[in-house]
Amino acid sequence: MLTRAAMSGWEIVLFGDEDDMDWMESPDLAKLDETGGLVAHFLWRKDCYYFNGHHCKDLSRLNRPLHRVLVIDSDPRNVQMFPENAVVIQKWNPTLQPDDDELRKLFIFLEFLQKGDVSDIRFVLQRYRGKDIGHEFHHIYQQAIQAKV
């Protein structure tokens, strides 16, 4: 997943849930970024903002224009400060969903965003709010192909 995102031109930033752990010492990082060059930055709980009783990802800490920032998370509480920048997906459970392809479908959409050089990601995400973006995008894409045939 990270390799595909990086190859598509996305800058990858990981948020960690711990305060006292260094990503560089984490065994999870070695699994996520085997080459050591995919993840651009790491943020921690200290970089989150406590809001509505929950630690929320503070996208302003990225110091990037928010019209170009997209965050993927499985818990809507984590992104409640910036819902217009959020893609909320189901948490993957390998036991219950061994053949889950939600991220694969989502990355087809993300590749489209990157290639399309979208000026404001938030406007595109607004169209898909409350929907399974990967599935919905695939459906719209198929309709567009059929209309051209």
C-alpha positions as CSV (number, residue, x, y, z in Angstrom):
1,M,0.0,0.0,0.0
2,L,2.7,2.5,1.0
3,T,4.8,1.6,-2.0
4,R,1.9,2.2,-4.4
5,A,1.1,5.5,-2.7
6,A,4.7,6.7,-2.9
7,M,5.0,5.6,-6.5
8,S,1.9,7.6,-7.4
9,G,3.5,10.7,-6.0
10,W,1.8,11.0,-2.6
11,E,3.9,12.3,0.4
12,I,3.3,9.8,3.2
13,V,3.0,10.9,6.8
14,L,2.3,8.4,9.5
15,F,0.6,9.2,12.8
16,G,1.6,7.0,15.8
17,D,-0.7,6.4,18.8
18,E,2.1,6.3,21.3
19,D,3.9,9.2,23.1
20,D,7.0,7.4,24.2
21,M,8.0,5.4,21.1
22,D,10.3,6.4,18.3
23,W,9.2,5.3,14.8
24,M,12.7,4.5,13.9
25,E,12.9,2.0,16.8
26,S,9.5,0.5,16.0
27,P,9.3,-3.0,14.6
28,D,6.1,-1.9,12.8
29,L,8.0,0.6,10.7
30,A,10.3,-2.1,9.3
31,K,7.2,-4.0,8.2
32,L,5.5,-0.8,6.7
33,D,8.5,0.7,5.0
34,E,11.0,-2.0,4.2
35,T,13.1,0.2,2.0
36,G,13.2,3.1,4.4
37,G,12.3,5.7,1.9
38,L,8.6,5.7,1.6
39,V,7.5,7.5,4.7
40,A,8.4,11.2,4.6
41,H,7.4,12.2,8.2
42,F,6.1,10.7,11.4
43,L,3.7,12.4,13.9
44,W,2.7,11.3,17.4
45,R,-0.1,11.7,19.9
46,K,1.7,14.8,21.0
47,D,1.0,16.2,17.5
48,C,-2.7,15.6,17.9
49,Y,-5.3,17.9,19.4
50,Y,-7.5,16.8,22.2
51,F,-11.0,17.6,21.0
52,N,-14.4,16.3,22.0
53,G,-12.8,13.8,24.4
54,H,-10.5,12.3,21.7
55,H,-7.0,12.8,20.4
56,C,-7.6,14.1,16.8
57,K,-5.1,14.3,14.0
58,D,-4.1,17.9,13.6
59,L,-3.5,18.3,9.9
60,S,-2.3,21.9,10.5
61,R,0.8,20.3,12.1
62,L,1.8,19.0,8.6
63,N,2.5,22.6,7.5
64,R,1.0,21.9,4.1
65,P,-1.8,23.6,2.2
66,L,-4.9,21.8,3.4
67,H,-6.5,21.8,-0.1
68,R,-3.7,19.3,-1.0
69,V,-3.9,17.1,2.1
70,L,-5.9,13.8,2.4
71,V,-6.0,11.7,5.5
72,I,-7.0,8.0,5.6
73,D,-8.3,6.6,8.9
74,S,-10.6,3.9,10.2
75,D,-11.9,6.0,13.2
76,P,-13.9,9.1,12.3
77,R,-13.1,10.6,15.8
78,N,-9.4,10.8,14.7
79,V,-10.3,13.1,11.9
80,Q,-13.2,15.1,13.3
81,M,-11.3,18.4,13.2
82,F,-10.7,18.1,9.4
83,P,-13.6,15.9,8.1
84,E,-13.4,17.6,4.7
85,N,-9.9,16.1,4.2
86,A,-10.8,12.7,5.5
87,V,-11.4,9.3,3.9
88,V,-12.8,7.0,6.6
89,I,-12.5,3.4,5.8
90,Q,-13.5,0.2,7.6
91,K,-10.9,-1.1,10.0
92,W,-9.4,-4.2,8.5
93,N,-9.8,-7.5,10.3
94,P,-7.8,-10.2,8.6
95,T,-9.9,-12.9,10.4
96,L,-13.2,-11.6,9.3
97,Q,-12.2,-10.0,6.0
98,P,-9.2,-12.0,4.6
99,D,-10.0,-10.9,1.0
100,D,-10.7,-7.2,1.8
101,D,-9.8,-5.1,-1.2
102,E,-11.0,-1.7,0.1
103,L,-7.5,-0.2,0.1
104,R,-6.8,-1.4,-3.5
105,K,-10.0,0.2,-4.7
106,L,-9.2,3.4,-2.8
107,F,-5.8,3.6,-4.3
108,I,-7.2,3.6,-7.8
109,F,-9.2,6.7,-6.8
110,L,-6.0,8.2,-5.2
111,E,-4.0,7.6,-8.4
112,F,-6.8,9.3,-10.4
113,L,-6.6,12.3,-8.0
114,Q,-2.8,12.5,-8.3
115,K,-2.8,12.2,-12.1
116,G,-5.7,14.6,-12.4
117,D,-3.8,17.3,-10.5
118,V,-6.9,18.2,-8.6
119,S,-6.8,21.8,-7.3
120,D,-8.7,21.1,-4.1
121,I,-9.0,17.6,-2.8
122,R,-11.7,18.6,-0.3
123,F,-14.2,19.4,-3.1
124,V,-13.7,16.0,-4.7
125,L,-14.1,14.2,-1.3
126,Q,-17.3,16.1,-0.6
127,R,-18.9,14.4,-3.6
128,Y,-18.2,11.0,-2.0
129,R,-19.0,11.9,1.6
130,G,-20.8,9.0,3.4
131,K,-20.0,6.6,0.5
132,D,-17.5,3.9,-0.1
133,I,-15.2,6.0,-2.2
134,G,-13.4,3.1,-3.9
135,H,-16.6,1.3,-4.9
136,E,-18.4,4.5,-5.9
137,F,-15.4,5.8,-8.0
138,H,-15.2,2.4,-9.7
139,H,-18.9,2.6,-10.6
140,I,-18.7,6.1,-12.0
141,Y,-15.5,5.2,-13.9
142,Q,-17.2,2.2,-15.5
143,Q,-20.2,4.4,-16.5
144,A,-17.9,6.9,-18.1
145,I,-16.2,4.2,-20.1
146,Q,-19.5,2.7,-21.2
147,A,-20.8,6.1,-22.3
148,K,-17.8,6.5,-24.6
149,V,-18.3,3.1,-26.3
